[in-house]
Amino acid sequence: MTDMNMQEAAEHADAMMDATFKAIVPGVQWAHDTTTTHRCDVVRRRAVTTIVSEQRRGSFLGVVQRHWEKSGYTIKSVRPDREMPALYAVSPEGFQIRVLIGYKGQAFFQVDTPCVEPSDVTEPASEPNGPAYPLGKIPAPNVHSDFWSATTAVPAASVPAPASPEV
C-alpha cells in the first residue's frame, strides 16, 4: 500500500465505511466522528445515532460481519460481551476496521489505515445520513428504528440470508 498517500488512504477508509453502511438494511443514521492523523496513517471514525436495542445488537453485528467477510476482510476478533460487543477485521489491503457497541448501545465504527506516504488529509467528503453534529458533540443514540430499536429478538425470517453464488 506504499503507493498510496494519507489522503488516498483516508478516502479508501471512507469507502470501506460507506459500503458497510450501505450493507446495513434497514439503514441506520450515522455521523462523522473525529479523524486522527499520525506520522504515516489515518484513523477515520463514525458514530451511529440510531438506537440499536440490546435484543438486536447480535443481528446488527451479524449483518456487518457477513458484509465484511463477503468483501474479503479477515475477521480478527469478536468480543461477544452482552452489553458492549465488538467485531474487528482487516481488509486485504491491510486496513483495520472495527465496530464496537458502547455506552447506551451506540455503535462506533473505525478504520485505521496502514502506514502510507505522508500527506495532508481533508475531512470526509461523504455526507452523513442524519444531522452533521459538531465533532465531539454526537449525542447518544436518539433515532428510533422500527427494526433496530425493537426490544424483541429478530424473527429468523427477518434476517437476510447471505447471497449465494449463482449457479
Steps between C-alpha positions, in 0.01 A plus 500: 500500500800732490389640163218677684522824694312583820219683315446205266508262799243716681275491193537121484407478870193715429402271212531197730263660749264622226471143371448365852219746572340423164494130600310574823133450411288662618738794509614684810580866555864583558728800536868554433710485812858619536777439249845445643822522302835372612842492337388274214148373572145624538213396726144571383203460734120501481236478771153353452219712642228241439402308812609136463327313781678236704273241336611607149874556554592144404306531175658840432850360548407194292400720205829688528705180534339336196565815292864513610556134426332536159734796436804280563579630848646263757321501835776538758302508822148495638415629845171327587430718804124533558504876561803615298574251221755576230623367168850555358614427144775577251460563127722334239680837466588506871235748618371410845127551552293460812156553640434508869189557701557754775304707748122472460550255215664754268685338211838650416686418179869563446745436217876519560706529182837333455808721492507685167670799339452809723267771365236742614158349571165671445179432687279219362307590186204267560195657656359341815145374458387696804600823667863605465590554864800707602789270583486395861127579519348181359212403730428156642273304267176695461352390166230232518491219243201267491745219426829576680344657809245222559531327836417155365738254342517502121266237354707251297312591179595869544876453486616515139692190402841552342482506123589167345704481184302452182531160341 
